C-alpha cells in the first residue's frame, strides 16, 4: 500500500469520524455520504449514488467493505474518488 493511499484513507476516515457530510465523484458519478439515526436511536452512515436510495452502514468498516462504487467495494476505490465540497 502506498503512502498516498494511506493518507487519503486516513483523511476519509477522519471526515467520517467527524461526521462530515461529503459529496464525492467517481468515474463521472456523484455519490453522497451523510448520517442518520434509526428508529432504535442508533447512528448510521448513509452512502449512495446521487438520486438513488442510499445504503445504511453502522460502522466505518461496514461502509468500506459493503458500499459499492460501480462494481468495486468502496475500500478498493477510496484513492480515486474526488471530494467535491
Biopython code that builds the backbone (N, CA, C, O; Angstrom):
import numpy as np
from Bio.PDB.StructureBuilder import StructureBuilder

atoms = [
    (1, "UNK", "N", (0.851, -1.177, 0.000)),
    (1, "UNK", "CA", (0.000, 0.000, 0.000)),
    (1, "UNK", "C", (0.897, 1.241, 0.000)),
    (1, "UNK", "O", (1.818, 1.340, 0.811)),
    (2, "UNK", "N", (0.640, 2.155, -0.876)),
    (2, "UNK", "CA", (1.471, 3.350, -0.957)),
    (2, "UNK", "C", (1.100, 4.355, 0.133)),
    (2, "UNK", "O", (0.008, 4.308, 0.699)),
    (3, "UNK", "N", (2.031, 5.262, 0.412)),
    (3, "UNK", "CA", (1.808, 6.292, 1.424)),
    (3, "UNK", "C", (0.614, 7.172, 1.048)),
    (3, "UNK", "O", (-0.186, 7.524, 1.915)),
    (4, "UNK", "N", (0.484, 7.534, -0.244)),
    (4, "UNK", "CA", (-0.615, 8.395, -0.674)),
    (4, "UNK", "C", (-1.970, 7.755, -0.384)),
    (4, "UNK", "O", (-2.891, 8.437, 0.065)),
    (5, "UNK", "N", (-2.099, 6.461, -0.634)),
    (5, "UNK", "CA", (-3.372, 5.799, -0.379)),
    (5, "UNK", "C", (-3.681, 5.811, 1.119)),
    (5, "UNK", "O", (-4.814, 6.079, 1.519)),
    (6, "UNK", "N", (-2.690, 5.524, 1.931)),
    (6, "UNK", "CA", (-2.907, 5.548, 3.377)),
    (6, "UNK", "C", (-3.346, 6.933, 3.834)),
    (6, "UNK", "O", (-4.244, 7.066, 4.666)),
    (7, "UNK", "N", (-2.726, 7.934, 3.299)),
    (7, "UNK", "CA", (-3.071, 9.303, 3.680)),
    (7, "UNK", "C", (-4.504, 9.623, 3.282)),
    (7, "UNK", "O", (-5.245, 10.203, 4.076)),
    (8, "UNK", "N", (-4.905, 9.262, 2.088)),
    (8, "UNK", "CA", (-6.261, 9.551, 1.655)),
    (8, "UNK", "C", (-7.280, 8.759, 2.465)),
    (8, "UNK", "O", (-8.336, 9.288, 2.811)),
    (9, "UNK", "N", (-6.986, 7.521, 2.765)),
    (9, "UNK", "CA", (-7.896, 6.724, 3.589)),
    (9, "UNK", "C", (-7.995, 7.313, 4.988)),
    (9, "UNK", "O", (-9.063, 7.309, 5.600)),
    (10, "UNK", "N", (-6.872, 7.819, 5.490)),
    (10, "UNK", "CA", (-6.867, 8.436, 6.817)),
    (10, "UNK", "C", (-7.750, 9.677, 6.837)),
    (10, "UNK", "O", (-8.522, 9.877, 7.775)),
    (11, "UNK", "N", (-7.640, 10.505, 5.812)),
    (11, "UNK", "CA", (-8.463, 11.719, 5.722)),
    (11, "UNK", "C", (-9.935, 11.345, 5.573)),
    (11, "UNK", "O", (-10.797, 11.936, 6.224)),
    (12, "UNK", "N", (-10.222, 10.373, 4.724)),
    (12, "UNK", "CA", (-11.597, 9.919, 4.520)),
    (12, "UNK", "C", (-12.188, 9.422, 5.837)),
    (12, "UNK", "O", (-13.300, 9.802, 6.201)),
    (13, "UNK", "N", (-11.458, 8.587, 6.543)),
    (13, "UNK", "CA", (-11.937, 8.041, 7.818)),
    (13, "UNK", "C", (-12.119, 9.152, 8.859)),
    (13, "UNK", "O", (-13.096, 9.149, 9.607)),
    (14, "UNK", "N", (-11.177, 10.098, 8.903)),
    (14, "UNK", "CA", (-11.273, 11.204, 9.864)),
    (14, "UNK", "C", (-12.525, 12.036, 9.587)),
    (14, "UNK", "O", (-13.220, 12.435, 10.521)),
    (15, "UNK", "N", (-12.816, 12.299, 8.315)),
    (15, "UNK", "CA", (-14.025, 13.052, 7.973)),
    (15, "UNK", "C", (-15.276, 12.323, 8.457)),
    (15, "UNK", "O", (-16.225, 12.957, 8.918)),
    (16, "UNK", "N", (-15.278, 11.009, 8.356)),
    (16, "UNK", "CA", (-16.423, 10.232, 8.828)),
    (16, "UNK", "C", (-16.503, 10.276, 10.350)),
    (16, "UNK", "O", (-17.592, 10.414, 10.908)),
    (17, "UNK", "N", (-15.365, 10.160, 11.024)),
    (17, "UNK", "CA", (-15.361, 10.260, 12.489)),
    (17, "UNK", "C", (-15.892, 11.612, 12.949)),
    (17, "UNK", "O", (-16.537, 11.710, 13.994)),
    (18, "UNK", "N", (-15.618, 12.656, 12.165)),
    (18, "UNK", "CA", (-16.104, 14.000, 12.479)),
    (18, "UNK", "C", (-17.537, 14.233, 11.986)),
    (18, "UNK", "O", (-18.107, 15.305, 12.188)),
    (19, "UNK", "N", (-18.112, 13.203, 11.331)),
    (19, "UNK", "CA", (-19.470, 13.236, 10.793)),
    (19, "UNK", "C", (-19.653, 14.351, 9.760)),
    (19, "UNK", "O", (-20.664, 15.054, 9.748)),
    (20, "UNK", "N", (-18.664, 14.489, 8.911)),
    (20, "UNK", "CA", (-18.712, 15.479, 7.840)),
    (20, "UNK", "C", (-19.493, 14.909, 6.664)),
    (20, "UNK", "O", (-19.169, 13.831, 6.166)),
    (21, "UNK", "N", (-20.513, 15.621, 6.223)),
    (21, "UNK", "CA", (-21.235, 15.215, 5.029)),
    (21, "UNK", "C", (-20.351, 15.495, 3.825)),
    (21, "UNK", "O", (-19.674, 16.521, 3.765)),
    (22, "UNK", "N", (-20.362, 14.569, 2.859)),
    (22, "UNK", "CA", (-19.474, 14.707, 1.711)),
    (22, "UNK", "C", (-20.215, 14.391, 0.418)),
    (22, "UNK", "O", (-21.118, 13.556, 0.377)),
    (23, "UNK", "N", (-19.804, 15.085, -0.630)),
    (23, "UNK", "CA", (-20.208, 14.750, -1.981)),
    (23, "UNK", "C", (-18.940, 14.285, -2.683)),
    (23, "UNK", "O", (-17.908, 14.955, -2.640)),
    (24, "UNK", "N", (-19.032, 13.124, -3.332)),
    (24, "UNK", "CA", (-17.866, 12.508, -3.945)),
    (24, "UNK", "C", (-18.121, 12.250, -5.415)),
    (24, "UNK", "O", (-19.265, 12.068, -5.831)),
    (25, "UNK", "N", (-17.069, 12.235, -6.193)),
    (25, "UNK", "CA", (-17.160, 11.954, -7.616)),
    (25, "UNK", "C", (-16.294, 10.740, -7.922)),
    (25, "UNK", "O", (-15.123, 10.682, -7.546)),
    (26, "UNK", "N", (-16.894, 9.767, -8.613)),
    (26, "UNK", "CA", (-16.173, 8.562, -9.015)),
    (26, "UNK", "C", (-16.605, 8.189, -10.427)),
    (26, "UNK", "O", (-17.764, 7.845, -10.662)),
    (27, "UNK", "N", (-15.676, 8.259, -11.350)),
    (27, "UNK", "CA", (-15.940, 7.924, -12.758)),
    (27, "UNK", "C", (-17.169, 8.634, -13.318)),
    (27, "UNK", "O", (-17.990, 8.030, -14.008)),
    (28, "UNK", "N", (-17.281, 9.911, -13.014)),
    (28, "UNK", "CA", (-18.362, 10.725, -13.548)),
    (28, "UNK", "C", (-19.675, 10.633, -12.793)),
    (28, "UNK", "O", (-20.624, 11.340, -13.131)),
    (29, "UNK", "N", (-19.755, 9.791, -11.790)),
    (29, "UNK", "CA", (-20.980, 9.661, -10.991)),
    (29, "UNK", "C", (-20.785, 10.311, -9.627)),
    (29, "UNK", "O", (-19.732, 10.186, -9.002)),
    (30, "UNK", "N", (-21.824, 11.007, -9.183)),
    (30, "UNK", "CA", (-21.780, 11.663, -7.870)),
    (30, "UNK", "C", (-22.359, 10.734, -6.808)),
    (30, "UNK", "O", (-23.362, 10.053, -7.022)),
    (31, "UNK", "N", (-21.697, 10.730, -5.666)),
    (31, "UNK", "CA", (-22.143, 9.957, -4.506)),
    (31, "UNK", "C", (-22.264, 10.892, -3.326)),
    (31, "UNK", "O", (-21.517, 11.864, -3.211)),
    (32, "UNK", "N", (-23.209, 10.596, -2.449)),
    (32, "UNK", "CA", (-23.408, 11.408, -1.247)),
    (32, "UNK", "C", (-23.193, 10.547, -0.015)),
    (32, "UNK", "O", (-23.620, 9.394, 0.046)),
    (33, "UNK", "N", (-22.526, 11.132, 0.956)),
    (33, "UNK", "CA", (-22.292, 10.475, 2.228)),
    (33, "UNK", "C", (-22.860, 11.376, 3.311)),
    (33, "UNK", "O", (-22.509, 12.553, 3.393)),
    (34, "UNK", "N", (-23.726, 10.830, 4.132)),
    (34, "UNK", "CA", (-24.356, 11.597, 5.206)),
    (34, "UNK", "C", (-24.568, 10.714, 6.423)),
    (34, "UNK", "O", (-23.930, 9.671, 6.563)),
    (35, "UNK", "N", (-25.452, 11.131, 7.287)),
    (35, "UNK", "CA", (-25.642, 10.451, 8.569)),
    (35, "UNK", "C", (-27.113, 10.485, 8.957)),
    (35, "UNK", "O", (-27.865, 11.350, 8.509)),
    (36, "UNK", "N", (-27.510, 9.545, 9.784)),
    (36, "UNK", "CA", (-28.876, 9.495, 10.268)),
    (36, "UNK", "C", (-28.951, 8.700, 11.558)),
    (36, "UNK", "O", (-27.948, 8.195, 12.061)),
    (37, "UNK", "N", (-30.165, 8.601, 12.079)),
    (37, "UNK", "CA", (-30.438, 7.833, 13.291)),
    (37, "UNK", "C", (-31.645, 6.961, 13.012)),
    (37, "UNK", "O", (-32.678, 7.446, 12.552)),
    (38, "UNK", "N", (-31.511, 5.655, 13.295)),
    (38, "UNK", "CA", (-32.617, 4.742, 13.014)),
    (38, "UNK", "C", (-33.677, 4.804, 14.111)),
    (38, "UNK", "O", (-33.527, 5.551, 15.078)),
    (39, "UNK", "N", (-34.743, 4.025, 13.967)),
    (39, "UNK", "CA", (-35.850, 4.032, 14.925)),
    (39, "UNK", "C", (-35.452, 3.574, 16.320)),
    (39, "UNK", "O", (-36.141, 3.876, 17.294)),
    (40, "UNK", "N", (-34.337, 2.843, 16.423)),
    (40, "UNK", "CA", (-33.838, 2.393, 17.724)),
    (40, "UNK", "C", (-32.858, 3.381, 18.339)),
    (40, "UNK", "O", (-32.316, 3.128, 19.415)),
    (41, "UNK", "N", (-32.626, 4.506, 17.665)),
    (41, "UNK", "CA", (-31.719, 5.523, 18.181)),
    (41, "UNK", "C", (-30.253, 5.278, 17.855)),
    (41, "UNK", "O", (-29.383, 5.959, 18.397)),
    (42, "UNK", "N", (-29.960, 4.311, 16.975)),
    (42, "UNK", "CA", (-28.578, 4.031, 16.587)),
    (42, "UNK", "C", (-28.177, 4.912, 15.405)),
    (42, "UNK", "O", (-28.930, 5.067, 14.444)),
    (43, "UNK", "N", (-26.983, 5.481, 15.495)),
    (43, "UNK", "CA", (-26.457, 6.310, 14.410)),
    (43, "UNK", "C", (-25.965, 5.441, 13.275)),
    (43, "UNK", "O", (-25.432, 4.353, 13.492)),
    (44, "UNK", "N", (-26.151, 5.937, 12.044)),
    (44, "UNK", "CA", (-25.639, 5.225, 10.883)),
    (44, "UNK", "C", (-25.097, 6.222, 9.864)),
    (44, "UNK", "O", (-25.371, 7.420, 9.925)),
    (45, "UNK", "N", (-24.323, 5.686, 8.929)),
    (45, "UNK", "CA", (-23.762, 6.445, 7.818)),
    (45, "UNK", "C", (-24.598, 6.114, 6.587)),
    (45, "UNK", "O", (-24.879, 4.944, 6.325)),
    (46, "UNK", "N", (-24.994, 7.125, 5.839)),
    (46, "UNK", "CA", (-25.694, 6.880, 4.576)),
    (46, "UNK", "C", (-24.705, 7.091, 3.435)),
    (46, "UNK", "O", (-23.882, 8.006, 3.468)),
    (47, "UNK", "N", (-24.799, 6.231, 2.432)),
    (47, "UNK", "CA", (-23.907, 6.362, 1.288)),
    (47, "UNK", "C", (-24.591, 5.790, 0.060)),
    (47, "UNK", "O", (-25.160, 4.700, 0.103)),
    (48, "UNK", "N", (-24.530, 6.535, -1.031)),
    (48, "UNK", "CA", (-25.095, 6.034, -2.273)),
    (48, "UNK", "C", (-24.940, 7.025, -3.390)),
    (48, "UNK", "O", (-24.571, 8.181, -3.183)),
    (49, "UNK", "N", (-25.231, 6.548, -4.582)),
    (49, "UNK", "CA", (-25.170, 7.395, -5.759)),
    (49, "UNK", "C", (-26.277, 8.437, -5.682)),
    (49, "UNK", "O", (-27.389, 8.152, -5.238)),
    (50, "UNK", "N", (-25.955, 9.639, -6.118)),
    (50, "UNK", "CA", (-26.913, 10.732, -6.095)),
    (50, "UNK", "C", (-28.191, 10.330, -6.815)),
    (50, "UNK", "O", (-28.130, 9.709, -7.875)),
    (51, "UNK", "N", (-29.325, 10.667, -6.267)),
    (51, "UNK", "CA", (-30.667, 10.414, -6.793)),
    (51, "UNK", "C", (-31.116, 8.952, -6.686)),
    (51, "UNK", "O", (-32.180, 8.600, -7.194)),
    (52, "UNK", "N", (-30.322, 8.099, -6.035)),
    (52, "UNK", "CA", (-30.718, 6.715, -5.784)),
    (52, "UNK", "C", (-30.809, 6.509, -4.272)),
    (52, "UNK", "O", (-30.175, 7.246, -3.517)),
    (53, "UNK", "N", (-31.575, 5.533, -3.819)),
    (53, "UNK", "CA", (-31.650, 5.287, -2.376)),
    (53, "UNK", "C", (-30.270, 4.967, -1.803)),
    (53, "UNK", "O", (-29.513, 4.185, -2.378)),
    (54, "UNK", "N", (-29.960, 5.574, -0.677)),
    (54, "UNK", "CA", (-28.665, 5.361, -0.031)),
    (54, "UNK", "C", (-28.715, 4.128, 0.865)),
    (54, "UNK", "O", (-29.757, 3.789, 1.426)),
    (55, "UNK", "N", (-27.572, 3.470, 0.985)),
    (55, "UNK", "CA", (-27.447, 2.370, 1.927)),
    (55, "UNK", "C", (-27.153, 2.911, 3.320)),
    (55, "UNK", "O", (-26.641, 4.020, 3.468)),
    (56, "UNK", "N", (-27.478, 2.123, 4.337)),
    (56, "UNK", "CA", (-27.207, 2.496, 5.728)),
    (56, "UNK", "C", (-26.122, 1.579, 6.264)),
    (56, "UNK", "O", (-26.205, 0.359, 6.123)),
    (57, "UNK", "N", (-25.110, 2.165, 6.876)),
    (57, "UNK", "CA", (-23.967, 1.429, 7.397)),
    (57, "UNK", "C", (-23.703, 1.909, 8.824)),
    (57, "UNK", "O", (-23.639, 3.111, 9.082)),
    (58, "UNK", "N", (-23.554, 0.968, 9.736)),
    (58, "UNK", "CA", (-23.447, 1.323, 11.146)),
    (58, "UNK", "C", (-22.019, 1.529, 11.637)),
    (58, "UNK", "O", (-21.818, 2.069, 12.725)),
    (59, "UNK", "N", (-21.025, 1.111, 10.856)),
    (59, "UNK", "CA", (-19.628, 1.325, 11.234)),
    (59, "UNK", "C", (-18.828, 1.716, 10.000)),
    (59, "UNK", "O", (-19.266, 1.508, 8.868)),
    (60, "UNK", "N", (-17.663, 2.280, 10.232)),
    (60, "UNK", "CA", (-16.763, 2.608, 9.125)),
    (60, "UNK", "C", (-16.380, 1.333, 8.378)),
    (60, "UNK", "O", (-16.370, 1.315, 7.147)),
    (61, "UNK", "N", (-16.065, 0.274, 9.110)),
    (61, "UNK", "CA", (-15.701, -0.990, 8.491)),
    (61, "UNK", "C", (-16.795, -1.535, 7.595)),
    (61, "UNK", "O", (-16.525, -1.998, 6.486)),
    (62, "UNK", "N", (-18.024, -1.480, 8.070)),
    (62, "UNK", "CA", (-19.154, -1.941, 7.261)),
    (62, "UNK", "C", (-19.276, -1.084, 6.003)),
    (62, "UNK", "O", (-19.520, -1.609, 4.917)),
    (63, "UNK", "N", (-19.109, 0.220, 6.142)),
    (63, "UNK", "CA", (-19.188, 1.130, 4.992)),
    (63, "UNK", "C", (-18.168, 0.764, 3.928)),
    (63, "UNK", "O", (-18.537, 0.553, 2.773)),
    (64, "UNK", "N", (-16.896, 0.686, 4.291)),
    (64, "UNK", "CA", (-15.865, 0.468, 3.276)),
    (64, "UNK", "C", (-15.892, -0.944, 2.703)),
    (64, "UNK", "O", (-15.424, -1.162, 1.586)),
    (65, "UNK", "N", (-16.429, -1.900, 3.443)),
    (65, "UNK", "CA", (-16.473, -3.278, 2.954)),
    (65, "UNK", "C", (-17.734, -3.609, 2.169)),
    (65, "UNK", "O", (-17.706, -4.487, 1.306)),
    (66, "UNK", "N", (-18.837, -2.925, 2.448)),
    (66, "UNK", "CA", (-20.106, -3.277, 1.817)),
    (66, "UNK", "C", (-20.619, -2.269, 0.802)),
    (66, "UNK", "O", (-21.374, -2.638, -0.098)),
    (67, "UNK", "N", (-20.227, -1.001, 0.924)),
    (67, "UNK", "CA", (-20.659, 0.006, -0.055)),
    (67, "UNK", "C", (-19.950, -0.257, -1.384)),
    (67, "UNK", "O", (-18.775, -0.622, -1.411)),
    (68, "UNK", "N", (-20.671, -0.070, -2.468)),
    (68, "UNK", "CA", (-20.137, -0.372, -3.802)),
    (68, "UNK", "C", (-20.050, 0.905, -4.638)),
    (68, "UNK", "O", (-20.986, 1.704, -4.684)),
    (69, "UNK", "N", (-18.911, 1.075, -5.292)),
    (69, "UNK", "CA", (-18.713, 2.135, -6.285)),
    (69, "UNK", "C", (-18.564, 1.430, -7.628)),
    (69, "UNK", "O", (-17.553, 0.773, -7.874)),
    (70, "UNK", "N", (-19.544, 1.558, -8.479)),
    (70, "UNK", "CA", (-19.511, 0.822, -9.737)),
    (70, "UNK", "C", (-19.630, -0.661, -9.440)),
    (70, "UNK", "O", (-20.692, -1.129, -9.030)),
    (71, "UNK", "N", (-18.542, -1.411, -9.643)),
    (71, "UNK", "CA", (-18.549, -2.837, -9.347)),
    (71, "UNK", "C", (-17.540, -3.208, -8.255)),
    (71, "UNK", "O", (-17.322, -4.389, -7.985)),
    (72, "UNK", "N", (-16.926, -2.199, -7.630)),
    (72, "UNK", "CA", (-15.896, -2.448, -6.628)),
    (72, "UNK", "C", (-16.337, -1.998, -5.244)),
    (72, "UNK", "O", (-17.101, -1.041, -5.115)),
    (73, "UNK", "N", (-15.861, -2.684, -4.207)),
    (73, "UNK", "CA", (-16.121, -2.191, -2.854)),
    (73, "UNK", "C", (-15.454, -0.827, -2.663)),
    (73, "UNK", "O", (-14.412, -0.549, -3.256)),
    (74, "UNK", "N", (-16.049, -0.001, -1.852)),
    (74, "UNK", "CA", (-15.517, 1.333, -1.585)),
    (74, "UNK", "C", (-14.057, 1.270, -1.152)),
    (74, "UNK", "O", (-13.265, 2.123, -1.550)),
    (75, "UNK", "N", (-13.682, 0.274, -0.341)),
    (75, "UNK", "CA", (-12.307, 0.186, 0.174)),
    (75, "UNK", "C", (-11.271, 0.121, -0.936)),
    (75, "UNK", "O", (-10.130, 0.537, -0.735)),
    (76, "UNK", "N", (-11.644, -0.390, -2.103)),
    (76, "UNK", "CA", (-10.705, -0.506, -3.218)),
    (76, "UNK", "C", (-10.670, 0.740, -4.085)),
    (76, "UNK", "O", (-9.843, 0.834, -4.992)),
    (77, "UNK", "N", (-11.548, 1.697, -3.826)),
    (77, "UNK", "CA", (-11.675, 2.863, -4.700)),
    (77, "UNK", "C", (-11.448, 4.197, -4.002)),
    (77, "UNK", "O", (-11.515, 5.247, -4.640)),
    (78, "UNK", "N", (-11.181, 4.169, -2.707)),
    (78, "UNK", "CA", (-11.047, 5.425, -1.960)),
    (78, "UNK", "C", (-10.008, 6.339, -2.591)),
    (78, "UNK", "O", (-10.219, 7.550, -2.653)),
    (79, "UNK", "N", (-8.887, 5.787, -3.064)),
    (79, "UNK", "CA", (-7.804, 6.619, -3.564)),
    (79, "UNK", "C", (-8.125, 7.321, -4.877)),
    (79, "UNK", "O", (-7.378, 8.208, -5.292)),
    (80, "UNK", "N", (-9.217, 6.947, -5.542)),
    (80, "UNK", "CA", (-9.537, 7.583, -6.821)),
    (80, "UNK", "C", (-10.830, 8.407, -6.769)),
    (80, "UNK", "O", (-11.242, 8.963, -7.787)),
    (81, "UNK", "N", (-11.469, 8.492, -5.608)),
    (81, "UNK", "CA", (-12.649, 9.343, -5.528)),
    (81, "UNK", "C", (-12.220, 10.783, -5.242)),
    (81, "UNK", "O", (-11.204, 11.030, -4.593)),
    (82, "UNK", "N", (-13.010, 11.714, -5.738)),
    (82, "UNK", "CA", (-12.742, 13.134, -5.544)),
    (82, "UNK", "C", (-13.769, 13.717, -4.593)),
    (82, "UNK", "O", (-14.967, 13.466, -4.721)),
    (83, "UNK", "N", (-13.288, 14.499, -3.638)),
    (83, "UNK", "CA", (-14.167, 15.222, -2.729)),
    (83, "UNK", "C", (-14.630, 16.487, -3.429)),
    (83, "UNK", "O", (-13.802, 17.278, -3.883)),
    (84, "UNK", "N", (-15.956, 16.696, -3.527)),
    (84, "UNK", "CA", (-16.490, 17.844, -4.261)),
    (84, "UNK", "C", (-16.738, 19.061, -3.381)),
    (84, "UNK", "O", (-16.924, 20.157, -3.910)),
    (85, "UNK", "N", (-16.747, 18.915, -2.083)),
    (85, "UNK", "CA", (-17.028, 20.060, -1.215)),
    (85, "UNK", "C", (-15.756, 20.673, -0.708)),
    (85, "UNK", "O", (-15.797, 21.650, 0.039)),
]
sb = StructureBuilder()
sb.init_structure("model")
sb.init_model(0)
sb.init_chain("A")
sb.init_seg("    ")
for serial, (resi, resn, name, xyz) in enumerate(atoms, 1):
    if name == "N":
        sb.init_residue(resn, " ", resi, " ")
    sb.init_atom(name, np.array(xyz, "f"), 0.0, 1.0, " ", f" {name:<3s}", serial, name[0])
structure = sb.get_structure()
